[in-house]
Structures are given as structure tokens and as C-alpha cells.
């Protein structure tokens, strides 16, 4: 579901925000002129920033915010339903005296946590690229994160269970949009738009389309048992730079070989990560959209 947002508040009541009793402000000034550049405050999972005493920005995780006001713990590894998203947005707008129509979205992250049948680290290491672009990898004691940066958005995949010291096998797939052009067809421009279930339901189209653009390998494949031409395609295809060079030098051949690689991975692999995990993502998103009444009917 929707997690992180960065909001620019249109026609902000700066004085009213400055006087909110639950906010403690820190100032940043220009060393040469003494002019106040920024006023910043933290509340729950949110950062509130006033720039030059006229621009108001609020950013943070709506998922963590919901947990902080309902459980007292800021975390985002549990299920976050549409009704919880509504609760977060309405609470923020009431607490800060905001009209959701005036809360313009500058950045947004949305995605799902799913329990995969195979270890999350196996899923993560099996991903080669997204639309031909390679992933960066951060691997630490409590972090296994892979990220692919495009011009207007990021693809992020990571081990949510490892990040939060959980025994559960939780895979996180999310997209961070730095520009909202790609989401205009889905009418995602303001907080008010996020209160409409139909708008949120269509975001699965974005998740599914981008997940299907991931290129996976399957390490259960016994390459030594295959004919040399197939072994060559599979061994080359595991190398991210191979796809970069091929796409640059021969785009037509790139798409043909990419499809051939997919077919071989699906045919000779035993895990079928792309299809099984993709189905889990769609299923989870649809579950998160359900209301309490919908659950009762099930």
C-alpha cells in the first residue's frame, strides 16, 4: 500500500502550524545574513519543514504513522490496509488543520510485503536487472536492499524480515516516484486522491507492470546438463553488463535474447520466482483494498 509521501502544502497557514503545541522546532539560518532559512520539526514518523517562512512541506511514512498512533510503535512490516491509509490521512489533516485537496504530492512510495515460499535472500540474488538497468546492492547485518534507479522513479526490493529482526520471510517490492508525471493517468496528485479506493486499486497496474520487467535467474538450473547454446545464453544472461552492452549495440537482438533467456529460466528452473512472487504481490494488494465488510463476506 502507499507508504512514504512528500507533500507540498498549497496556501499554508504558516502561523497556525508554527503554533501547534505538539511540535518542537529547530531553526537553520544563513550564517552571513542571519536570515532564517528553515524551521523543522518531527512528529511521529513525519518531518514538518517550513522554508523561508512561506513554504510548508510534510514528509514521512503513512504506514509508520498509522502504527505509531495505534500501537505506539513506528514500523511498516505489518499489513497496511486501505482503511488504515484513510485513517492516517484523516488524522494528519485533522491534527495539522489541512485540507487534503491542498496537499500536493511531490514524491510517493507504494508497494507490498509478501511472504515468499523461498528465502527472501534467494529472491533478491536472483534479480538481474529492471528494463535492462542493473541494481545496486546494500548487504549488511540487518539490511539486504537492492535498488534500481531510473530518471523519474526507483525500484526497491529488500528483505523486510531481516530489517526488522523478524523470523518471517517477508519480501518487500516497492516503487518510489520522484516525479508524478507517470501517475497522472491514475489521478494521484494530492492526498485527497489517495482517499479514493478506485485510485489506489489501479496502482497494482504499475506494480505488476514493473515487477514483470524484472529479469530473474533461477539457481536451481543444472546448466551442465544443457546443450552448449542454451548454457551460453543462461551464463551470459546472469551478467548485468551483458544486457547493458547488448541493449546499447543491438536493441532488436536484446529483446529477442531477453525473451529467450526468460523461456529457458522458466523451462529449466524449479522455483518459478517471477510468476509465483508476482501472483503474491497482486493477491496481497487486492487483500489490502478490502474493507472489514468484505473480509466478513469471505
PyMOL commands that set and color helices and strands:
alter all, ss='L'
color gray80, all
select helices_A, chain A and resi 14-18+62-70+82-95+100-102+120-126+160-163+181-186+191-194+197-201+203-212+223-225+228-237+240-249+251-268+273-289+292-297
alter helices_A, ss='H'
color red, helices_A
select strands_A, chain A and resi 2-9+26-29+36-43+46-51+55-61+103-115+127-130+133-134+136-140+143-149+153-159+170-177+214-216
alter strands_A, ss='S'
color yellow, strands_A
deselect
rebuild
show_as cartoon
